[in-house]
Amino acid sequence: MRKARTVAKTFPLHPKHPERICWGCDKYCSKDALGCGNGSDRTQHPAELLGEDWYEYGDWGLVAEKDAGETR
C-alpha cells in the first residue's frame, strides 16, 4: 500500500493580489467563497497588515530566497 505524500504549500512573500484571497489556512479560498469556516471575514496577508518587508522582522519560520521568482 502506498502512502500519500503531502507537499506543504510555500507561503508567498509578495502575492500579486493578496486582497482576493483568505490567508487563514492552507486552502487559500477566494474572499467570496470561504470554505473553512474561519470566521465571517477573510484573514489578511501579513504584507497587507505590516508592509512589504513583513518577513524581515520577527520569527516567521520562513526562508526568504530573494523572492524566489515572485512578482510584486
ABEGO torsion letter per residue (X at the ends): XBBBBBBBBBBBABBABAAABBAABAAGBBAABBAAGBEABBBBBAAAAAEAAAAABEBAGBBBBGGGGBBX
